[in-house]
């Protein structure tokens, strides 16, 4: 994925907001390794997330 595609894709996987310039977390999916982003609000509330590539669901 190119750098410009990564910047466009930086949305919280739980709520969908643009997380550019925020205190969001970036981590790799435990199953497939895809980069996942979560906003601080969803992390704090322990909202579920689902990997768009493999469907892995986590807290």
C-alpha distances in whole Angstrom, upper triangle without the diagonal:
4,7,8,6,6,10,11,10,12,15,18,17,21,22,19,20,18,18,17,20,21,22,20,19,15,16,14,16,19,19,15,14,11,11,13,15,19,21,24,27,25,25,29,30,28,27,25,21,20,16,15,14,17,20,21,23,24,26
4,5,5,6,9,10,10,13,16,19,19,23,24,20,21,18,18,16,19,21,22,20,20,17,18,17,19,22,22,19,17,14,13,16,16,20,22,25,27,26,27,30,31,30,29,27,24,23,20,18,17,21,23,24,26,27,28
4,5,5,6,9,10,11,14,17,18,22,22,19,19,16,15,13,15,18,19,18,18,15,17,17,19,23,23,20,18,15,13,15,15,19,20,23,25,25,25,28,30,29,28,27,23,23,20,19,19,22,24,25,26,26,28
4,5,5,6,9,10,13,17,18,22,21,18,17,14,15,12,15,18,20,18,19,17,19,19,21,24,25,22,20,17,15,16,16,19,20,23,25,25,25,28,30,29,27,27,24,23,21,19,19,23,24,25,27,27,28
4,5,5,6,9,12,15,15,19,19,16,16,13,14,13,16,18,20,18,18,15,17,17,18,22,22,19,17,14,12,14,14,17,19,22,24,23,24,27,28,27,25,24,21,20,17,15,16,19,21,22,24,24,26
4,5,5,6,10,13,13,17,18,15,15,12,12,10,14,15,17,14,14,12,13,14,16,19,20,17,15,12,9,11,11,14,16,19,21,20,21,24,25,24,23,22,19,18,16,14,15,18,20,20,21,22,23
4,5,5,9,12,14,17,17,14,13,9,9,7,11,13,15,13,14,12,15,16,18,22,23,20,18,15,12,12,11,14,15,18,20,20,20,23,25,24,23,23,20,20,18,17,18,21,22,23,23,23,24
4,6,8,11,13,16,15,12,11,8,10,9,13,14,17,15,16,14,17,17,19,22,23,21,19,15,13,13,12,14,15,19,20,19,21,24,25,24,22,22,19,18,17,15,17,20,21,22,22,23,24
4,6,9,10,13,13,10,10,8,9,10,13,14,16,13,14,12,14,14,15,19,19,17,15,12,10,9,9,12,13,17,18,17,18,21,22,21,19,19,15,15,13,11,13,17,17,18,19,19,20
4,7,9,12,12,9,9,6,6,6,10,10,12,9,10,9,12,13,15,18,20,18,16,12,9,8,6,9,10,13,15,14,15,18,20,19,17,17,14,15,13,13,15,18,18,18,18,18,19
4,6,9,8,5,5,4,5,8,11,11,12,9,11,10,13,14,15,18,20,18,17,14,11,9,6,7,8,12,13,12,13,16,17,17,15,15,12,13,12,12,15,17,17,17,17,17,17
4,5,6,5,5,7,6,10,12,11,11,8,9,9,12,13,13,17,18,18,16,14,11,8,5,4,5,9,10,8,10,13,13,13,11,11,9,11,11,11,15,17,15,15,14,14,13
4,6,6,8,10,10,13,16,14,14,11,11,10,11,12,11,14,16,15,14,12,10,7,6,6,8,12,12,9,11,14,14,13,10,9,6,7,8,8,11,13,12,12,11,11,12
4,6,9,11,11,15,17,15,15,12,12,13,13,15,13,16,17,18,17,15,14,10,9,7,8,11,10,7,9,12,11,10,7,6,5,7,9,11,14,15,13,13,10,10,10
4,6,9,10,14,16,14,15,12,13,15,16,18,17,20,21,21,20,18,16,12,10,8,8,11,9,7,11,13,12,12,9,10,9,11,13,13,17,18,16,16,14,14,13
4,7,9,12,15,13,15,12,14,14,16,17,17,20,21,20,20,16,15,12,10,9,9,12,12,10,13,16,15,15,12,12,11,12,13,12,16,18,16,17,16,16,16
4,6,9,12,11,12,11,13,14,17,19,19,22,24,23,22,18,16,13,10,9,8,11,11,10,13,15,15,16,14,15,13,15,16,15,19,21,20,20,19,18,18
4,6,9,9,11,10,12,13,16,18,19,22,24,23,21,18,15,13,10,10,9,12,12,13,15,17,18,18,16,17,15,17,17,16,19,22,21,21,20,20,20
4,6,5,8,6,9,10,14,16,18,21,23,22,20,17,14,11,8,8,6,9,11,11,13,15,16,17,16,17,15,17,17,17,19,22,21,21,20,19,18
4,6,9,8,11,11,15,17,19,23,25,23,21,18,14,13,10,11,10,12,14,15,16,18,20,20,19,20,18,20,19,19,21,24,24,24,23,22,22
4,7,8,11,12,16,19,22,25,27,26,23,21,17,16,12,13,11,12,14,16,16,18,20,21,21,22,21,22,22,22,24,27,27,26,25,24,23
4,6,9,11,15,18,20,23,26,25,22,20,16,15,11,10,8,8,11,13,13,14,16,18,18,19,18,21,21,21,24,26,25,24,23,21,20
4,7,10,13,17,19,21,24,24,21,19,16,14,10,9,7,6,10,11,11,12,15,15,16,18,17,20,20,21,24,25,25,23,22,20,18
4,7,10,13,15,18,21,20,18,16,13,10,7,6,4,5,9,9,9,11,13,13,14,15,14,16,16,18,20,22,21,20,18,16,15
4,7,10,12,14,17,18,15,14,10,8,6,5,6,7,11,10,8,11,14,13,13,14,12,15,14,16,18,19,19,17,16,14,13
4,7,10,12,15,15,12,10,7,6,5,7,9,11,14,13,11,14,17,15,15,15,13,14,13,15,16,17,17,16,16,14,14
4,7,9,12,12,9,8,6,5,7,9,12,13,16,14,12,16,17,15,15,14,12,13,11,14,14,15,15,13,14,12,13
4,6,9,8,5,5,4,6,9,11,15,16,19,17,15,18,20,17,17,15,12,12,10,12,12,12,13,11,13,12,14
4,5,6,5,5,6,6,10,12,15,17,19,16,15,19,19,16,16,13,10,9,7,10,9,9,10,8,9,9,12
4,6,6,8,10,10,13,14,18,19,21,18,16,20,20,17,17,14,12,11,9,13,12,10,11,8,10,9,12
4,6,8,11,12,15,17,21,22,24,21,19,23,23,19,19,16,13,11,9,12,10,7,9,7,10,11,14
4,6,9,11,14,17,21,23,24,21,20,24,24,21,20,17,14,12,9,10,8,7,9,8,12,13,17
4,6,9,12,15,19,21,23,20,19,23,24,21,20,18,14,13,10,11,9,9,12,11,13,14,17
4,6,10,13,17,19,21,19,18,22,23,20,19,17,13,11,8,9,7,9,11,11,13,14,16
4,7,10,14,16,19,17,16,19,21,18,18,16,13,12,9,10,10,12,13,13,14,14,16
4,7,10,13,15,13,12,16,17,15,14,12,9,9,7,9,10,12,12,11,12,11,13
4,7,10,12,10,10,14,15,14,13,12,10,11,10,11,13,15,15,14,14,13,13
4,7,8,7,7,10,11,10,9,10,8,11,11,13,16,17,16,15,13,12,11
4,5,6,6,9,10,11,10,12,11,14,15,16,19,20,19,18,16,14,13
4,6,5,6,9,10,10,13,13,16,17,19,22,23,22,20,18,15,13
4,5,5,6,8,9,12,13,16,18,20,23,24,22,20,18,15,13
4,5,5,6,5,8,9,13,15,17,20,20,18,17,14,12,9
4,5,5,6,9,10,13,15,18,20,20,18,16,14,11,8
4,5,8,11,13,17,19,21,24,24,22,20,17,14,10
4,5,9,12,15,18,20,23,23,21,19,15,13,9
4,6,9,13,15,18,21,20,18,15,12,9,6
4,7,10,13,16,19,18,15,14,10,9,6
4,7,10,13,16,15,12,10,7,6,4
4,7,9,12,12,9,8,6,5,6
4,6,9,8,6,5,4,7,9
4,5,6,5,5,7,9,12
4,6,6,8,10,12,15
4,6,8,11,14,17
4,6,9,12,16
4,6,10,13
4,7,10
4,7
4
